[in-house]
Amino acid sequence: MALELDSWSVVGHRALEAEAVNLAELDHGAMADRFVSLEGLVERQFMEDDRHLSMEMVVDGYLVKVFMLLDPKNRCRNGRESMIRVNGVYAPKLAPDGRLPPSTCGVRAWRRPNGSVRWPMRPQLGPSLGGVESLIEQPMDGQVVVRGTYIGAAREGEGLLLRDETGQIALATAQRQRPQPGDLVEAIGFPRVEGVQIQLEQALWRSGTSDEVSPAENRTPSRRHRVAASVRELSPLRAAAGEPVQITGVVTWSDPARRLVFVQDSSSGIAVRWDPSVGDLPRAGTLVTVTGSTAAGDFAPYIAVTDWQEGQDVELPKARPITREQAMTGLEEAQLVQLTGYVFNAELTAEGLRLDLATSSGEMRVRVAGDTDGTRWLGAVITAKGVCVAQADDSRRLVVAEIWVANPLGIEVVQDGVDNPFDFPLTPMRELGRFNPNAIMRDRLKVEGTVVWVEDDGGIWLHDGGVTLEVHTRQSQRANRGERIEAVGFLGMDAGQRILREGVWRSVGRAESRLELEDRVKEASVKHGDFTRIAGRVEEVYGWSNRVRIRLTAAALPPLLVEVAGVTVEQIQKAAPMGARVEAMGLVLRQHAAAPGDPEVRILVKGPEDLRTLEFPPWWTRERLMVFILLALLMVVAGLLWIAVLRRVVRKQMNQIDEQSRRARELQEELERTQRMESLGSMAEGITQDFEHLLQRIHAQIGEVLQRERLAWENRNRLDQAQAAVLRAQDLTRRLASFSLTGKSVREPMDWTGFLRREVEAFELGPFVKLVWNLPENTSPVKADAAQLQQVIQGLLRNAVQAMPNGGTIKITLSRERIASGDLAHLLPAGEYLRTSITDSGSGIAAEDLGRIFEPYFSRKPNAKGLGLAMAYAVMRQHQGRLEVDSIEGKGTTVWLWFPVRRGELDAPGD
């Protein structure tokens, strides 16, 4: 039936009443499409389009998606990390079983959320705990607030683990975000305590600062270890230091004969060495508070007890199922675990009952405390619930792991022993590994096949229907190759291959002949379990007693390892020497290569009759050919080396000649530059003296005119300018005097490092220039003219800054160098020097201009006078030092200043 509307109109507005609901107690199917009110924490918020808002809220332990149509007149606020209330239509997405998954419900709200409440949470939502441990001592109903440090995700799922000074708690939360390890976290939820395991259900959390979320607020922080996990995290050195410990947990194992107790709290398990002076050992299942100190055990840290307090009896923590591989990692040390296996041996010893279990991946030992008869479990499949205990060698490396059970109640029989194991139904070997909904890995399995190989330790290889299976058995009776047998055992894995563990077998038919066995042969097959015949060339022969291994190489096949029984190495080397081509018939086993290049295919050959030599190696073997080629190559290499040595000697002599020529040219250039500078200095010195007298007279006359005569303002201004020009001319004459290599300078002992720092820091480098220092702590003093070196340093810094208009780096390095006699690299006499380098990352100097930089008045910069480097060069020559410049255009420039350090200056810097 359908109703067609021609028109409609609004006749009024009516407010809908929303029903407040709790999703944890709600009948979700019945409330579908109802108008409800929910309150929760907004974790994410984003706009679908201009008018539709999507939010993800955590409500009552569920992740709720909220879709809203916004009023365009009102701006949507950011509600992230806010507690809000929304009203809308409830639209759950139920699972096929009618339950609501924790992350698939939605609400379509028809108006803006209201009642926004910002963090921190309202105080009335729950009390704040003094510590996690208080929940064990005084369980609370309703919501509580906990504070602690986030240490990671819970093992059982995606929950969070928080730890404070007293214990550890797991948060069951629907929030998808996670804090960083080590963050301080505040959480609120409903506590659930099972023994010493604490979980906060329907939890909401937030990260906080140390000021607002500190677990030790207004209290003196304790230096004790309060949780077992913090003791386990100690290094052996710290554990041996005897740090104080106080933990509260449940005893998971106790034995007065060993004076040892295992205690597990909300964070982890730990071993406790008992001191008889503190009293009798508590029994398993007792809540205790242990006080003591840490100690470094043979494998993991433990607690040496000094005092303890007994509490009420509590439930043991939930034992986590593990495998033998997990136990042998050592990570389960002192933890309450459970392991399932087949009991093949039970023995009562002085330390209690010992059970030997066969698991799907190997053997495991279980010890049960007390005087218990274990024969009732012999031949049965059991689950042992106890503490995983690791034993190590002198190097603290794990040797073996065992399960210690507190009492016989920790042994659960999964499957009783059988009187006749061969009553089980036969399973075809070709069905192994296929899906079988009725199969259980701990059930016994019966197979039938032909024996194709027998190991020295009694292991049997069966073949049937193109499938091969290894059977591990403890029977003293040995099977014969070709015999038809039935085997019953437990299906497991070893090195990636299926095996039958704890097998028992019996003969069910005659032994097959060699001809019947050869009918099973698959030519050149390397598939695991195939009976194959492969030909290859002998690469290596080695072995022991009456078993020999032969490495073969065959075309298009991986490297092969043939194992022959009943022969010696000498017999094989005589019948199949190195390089011979042989044919082997046997069982193929695929194995993991221990190292790159090792064979992955192993062929088990029964005896010499299954190994046949097809071709003996020729006299001209590959080895002999290789020796001949090697000798020829050695002769060729020796000749080439002799030629190379001669060429190297000639090249070295030529380089020395070139170097001497280059040094001669540099010396000649240096001599010519020195002569030019000396000529220029002599001329500058004479001109300076004449100009100095003239300028002094001009300056004095102008001063007298300015003092005695009444002048017009314009004339006085011109005389002032003339007097300033005279002063500049006097400064120029003084700078020209610096070109004199024999000029007078006032040189006094000075701390060059301190002087360099002061001058550089006083120079304004600009905001975009970075200064990097590389100065030693102690340097030798030098004798120098501070005024002259001040001009040198300022000029070099000015050039560096001008070369970096967009900013850069100036690096200043000071080092002590020694120039040996005859070293012409720096054109300086032998002796001790202080070398100062100033390196910039500027535009650099072109190669064609590098040879002219010391010429007076030479510069490529606009409006530059070109006297800076020429004057600096002259000043360094006056100080018996040297100035060197190296530059790469586009990459930067380095200037070196060399100062001689004399022995007297080193011994008496104040002279």
BELZI-V550510 format. One line per field, one symbol per residue. phi: phi as a letter, one per 30 degrees, with the letter a starting at -180 (. if undefined). psi: psi as a letter, one per 40 degrees, with the letter a starting at -180 (. if undefined). A space follows every 50 residues. Layout:
BEGIN
phi=???
psi=???
END
This chain:
BEGIN
phi=.bbccdaabdclcbddcdcdbcddccddddcdicdbbbbacdcbaacdad bcccbcccbhiccccccbccdddcddddcdicdbbbcaddbdcddedidc ddbbbbbcdcaddbidbdddddeddldcddldeddddbeccidbcbbacd ckddddacdcccbcdclbbcccbcdddbddejddbcbblcdbcbicdbbc dhdbbadbdddcbddcdhbdddcddcbddddddddedddddiddbbbcac dcaabedchbbcbbcdcacadbdccedcjdddddjcdbcccabdbcddbb dbccdbaabccddbddeddddbcddddddidceicdbbbcacdcabbccd cjdccccccdbkcbcbccdjcbdcddcdiccbcccacdcccbcdcicdca bbcccdaeddccddbddcdbddddddceddddiddbdcdbdcddbcbbac dcabdddjdbccbaiiccbdccbcdddcdcdjdcbcbbacdbbbhicdbc dhdcbbdbaddddddddddddcdhccdejdcbbbcacdcabalahcbbcb ccbbdibdecbccccibcdddddddbdejdcbbcbaccbcbdddbejddc cccccdaedcbbdcaddddddddddddddddddddddddddddddddddd dddddddddddddddddddddddddddddddddddddddddddddddddd dddddddccdcddddddddddddddddddddddddddddddcddbccbeb dddddddddddddddjdccccbcbcddbbddbcacddddddddddddddd dddbdcjlbcccbbbcbbcddidcdchbddkdbccccbcccddibdddcd dcdcddicacddicdicdddddddddddchcacbbbbbdickbbcccccd cceddddbddd
psi=hihhhdiiiheiihhhhihhihddeigdddeheihihihahhdihihdad ehhhihihhfeihhhhhihihedhhhihehfihihihahhgigiideeih ieffiihhieiiiifhhiiiihdediihieiddddddgiiiaiihihahh eaiideaeiihihaeeaiihhhiehdiiiiheihihiiahihhgbehhhh ifiiiiiiiddeehefhfihhieiheidddddeiiddddeefiiihihah hehhhddefhihhhaedaiiihhhhdeeaiiiihehhihhhaiiihaddi iihhidiihhaihiiiihhhhiiddddededeheihiihhihhehhhhid eahhhhihieeaiihhhhiighheddeheihihhhahhhihiadefihdi iihhhdieeehhhdhiiidgeeeiihhhdeeheihheeihdeiihhihih heihideeihhihhfehhhhhhiehdhhiiheihiihhahhaihfeihih ifiiiiheiihiiddddddehhhfhfhheihihhiihhdihiaibfhihh hihiheiihihhhhieiidddddddgiheihihhhahhhhihhdiheihe hhhhhdadeehhhdhiiidgiddddddddddddddddddddddddddddd dddddddddddddddddddddddddddddddddddddddddddddddddd ddddddddihiiddddddddddddddddddddddddddeheeihighihi hdddddddddddhhdieehhhhighidhiiiihihddddddddddddddd ddegdeiahhhhhhihihhihehedefiiiahihhhhhhifaeahideed eedehiehieiifidfedddddddddddefaihihhihhediihhhhhhi hidddddgee.
END
